[in-house]
Amino acid sequence: MASRVVLALDETDPARALDVAREVAPFVAKIKINYPLVLTAGINIVTEISKLCPVICDFKVADIPNTNRLISEAVFNAGASGIIAHAFPGSESLKAIKDVDNSKDLYVVITMSHPKGGEFFDIERFCSIALEIGATGVVAPATRPEDIAKVRELVGNLEIISPGVGAQGGNSQETLRAGADFIIVGRGIYLSDNPSEAAEKYSLEFGIDD
């Protein structure tokens, strides 16, 4: 069975990041890269890791359509298979990303995983926007399975990827039962003494309690 684990590779040392990516690639579905690594290593780190595993750039893009377009062009040209963007700038900003390359994955943030991360997020409206613009999927938090369940009802068959498993306290089994397609695990894998073993554990067991 294919892995339902996405590694959040929030490592900032480029050499360490590449080492971890090589180790875990057989056991994860995708690797999610955030700004800290790219700002440290440069955009070429996306290219290098993309040779090992599909990469989602978690840039939470949230700007006017033209700026969203420019960011997406850079990301996709570097080899990323997908990008994460916020819904609150509106549908036109998200459409600008889709127009760059409709074959790439676009994940829309519906609400976030940190404490009070949903304070200013309109779940129903954001789910509607994700459907309207033809997003691949949405981001909903493993730390609040009730939000995942609500999002699943609203987005139908769109993919749900869920951060917050492990260090943030999210339970992967509850997350998957609530309707998530993929769990996102970061520190529980890349800070492990044996990242490949940790990634394999999550992949085989879909993330049992840490």
N, C-alpha and C positions, 0 to 999 in steps of 0.2 A: 504494500500500500504506500502511496506517495506521502511524503512528509507534509505535515500541516504546521510546521514550525518555520517562523521567519526570525532570523537573527538580527537584533538591533545592535549593529557593530558600532558602538559609541566610543570606541578606542580612539585615542588621538595620536598615537605613535604609528606612523605609516608602516614601518617594518613589522611591528607587532600585529597590526590590522591585517596585513597580507598573510602572515603566518596563521592567524586564527581563521581567516577565510579559507585557506587551503585545507586546514584540518576539518572544518565543519561542513564544507561544501557537499560532501556525500549525504549528509544527514538533515539538511534544511531545504526548504522549498525556494527561499529567496534570502537575500541579505539586504537589510535596510541600513543605509548610510545617512548620517546627519551632517549638519554644517560643521561641527568641530573637526571632524576628520578631513573634510574637503578643504577647510580653511588652513589646516596644518600641512596637508600633503599636496594640495592642488587637485584640479579636476581630473588629472590623469589617474588618480586612485580609483575613480569610478571605472575607467577603462580596464585597469588591471584586475580589479575584483570581478568585473563582468565576464572576464575570460574563465572564471572559476564557477560562477553561479549568477543567476539573474539578480540584478540590483534594482532596488527601489530607492530613489533619492527622497529622503524625508525632509524636504526643505519647507514644508508647510507654506507653500507659495501663497501669498495674500497681497496682491497688488493690482494695479490697473492692467487692462488686457495686454498692452504692449510690453510692459515689464514682465508679466507672466509668460508671454511668448518668448522673450529673450532668454529668460531663465530656462524654460523648457527646451529651447533649441540647443543650449549649451549642454544640458543634461543628456538629452537623447543623442546628440552627436558624440558624446563621450562614451556611449554604449549602454546607458541605463535602460532597463526594460519598463520602468514606471516611475511615477512621481506622486508625491502627496501634496495636496493643496487644501487651503481653507475655503469654506463655502461663503463666509460672510461678505467678501467683496462682490458677490453676486454672480449670476449665471454667465454674463458676458466675459468675466475674467476667467472662468473655468472653460468656456468655449474656446478661448484663445489658446489654451493648452491643448485641447483636443485637436484644434486645427493644425497644430505643428506636425503631429503624426498620429493619426487616428488608430494606428496599430499598437501604440504604446498604452500601458496601463495607467489610468488616472484614479487615484483613491482620494476621496473627499472626507475631510475631518468633520465628523458629526458632533462629537464631544470628546473631551480629553480625560486622561486617566489620573491626573494628580488630584489631591484634595481640593474640593470646590472647582474642579476643572470643567464642570458643566454649568457654572453660574450664568454665563452670558451666551449660551448656545441654544438656539431654537431647533430642537431635534426634528420636529415635524417639517419645518420649512427647509432645513438643510437636507433632509432626506428627499424631499420633493425636488430640490435643485439637482441633487445627484442623479436622480432618475431623468430629469428633464434634459440634462446635457449628455447623457449616455455614459456615465462613469463606469469604470470597471467594477469599482467597489467603494466601500466606505470604511472609516476608522471609528471604532467604538470601544470603550474601555473595559478591560477584563476586571478592573477594580469595581465596576458597577454592572454586574450581570443583568440587572433589571433594565438598564439602558440598552444593552445588547438585544434583549428580548423585544423591547419596543422598536428598536431600529429594524430588527428582522421583519417584524410585521409591516413596517413602512416601506422597506426597499425591495421586498420580494426576493428575487434570485440574485441580486447583486452580491458580490463577495463582501464579507465582513472580516477585516483584520483587526486584531485586538491586542493593544499594548497593555503592559502593567502586570504581567505574570512574573512571579518571582520576587524580586527586590521590592516592588511596589505593593505586594500583597495579594495580587490577583491569583485565583485558583483556576488552573487551566481546564480542569474537568467541568467546573461550573460554567466557565466561559464557552466551551464547546456545546454544552447542553443548552445554553441560552440562545445559541444560534450562530456563533462565530465559525468561520471557515478555517481561519489560521490564527494561531496564537503567536504573539511577538514576545520573544525573550531576549533580554540583553545581558545584564551583569551576571545572571545565573549561568550563562555560557561563556562569555568572553573573559570574565574574571576568574573562571574556574582554573584549577591547576591542570585540568585535562579537558580543554574545550571540546574536542571531538567526542570524548566519552559523555560529557554533559549533553551535547547536542543529540547524540544517539539516544540517550535516555529520554529526552523530551520527544524525539521523533517516534520512538517505538511505543511510548506510553502516552503520547499526546500530552505530556506535561503533568505527571502526578505531583501531588503536593510537595513543595520544597521543604 
